Amino acid sequence: MSSKDPADALAAVAALRRLADQLEDAAVEQAMRSGWSWPQVAEALGITRQAVYKKHAKRLIAAGVTLRRRG
C-alpha cells in the first residue's frame, strides 16, 4: 500500500471486511438454497457448524430460505 497514513490503511481494511462479509452472506445463502447442510458450509468456510449457524441462520430464515437440520 502506497499511503503512509494509517487512517487510509485502516479504512481499506474495514472496507475489505465489509466486502468479505457481503460475499460470505451471498455464498452461504446460495449454498443453503442449493440444499447444502450446515456442516458442508462450515467445512467450506473453515469454521464450525455452530459458528456458521449462529452467524447466518437468523438472516436466512428471514429471507425465506429453507434450512436443513442435519446432513
URHU-V928216 format. One record per backbone hydrogen bond with DSSP energy under -1.0 kcal/mol. NH is the residue of the N-H (numbers start at 1). CO is the residue of the C=O. Records with the same first field share a line. If there is no record, write none. Layout:
BEGIN
NH=CO ; CO
END
This chain:
BEGIN
9=5
10=6
11=7
12=8
13=9
14=10
15=11
16=12
17=13
18=14
19=15
20=16
21=17
22=18
23=19
24=20
25=21
26=22
27=23
28=24
29=25
30=26
31=27
32=28
33=29
34=30
35=32
36=31
41=37
42=38
43=39
44=40
45=41
46=42
47=42
52=48
53=49
54=50
55=51
56=52
57=53
60=56
61=57
62=58
63=59
64=61
65=60
END
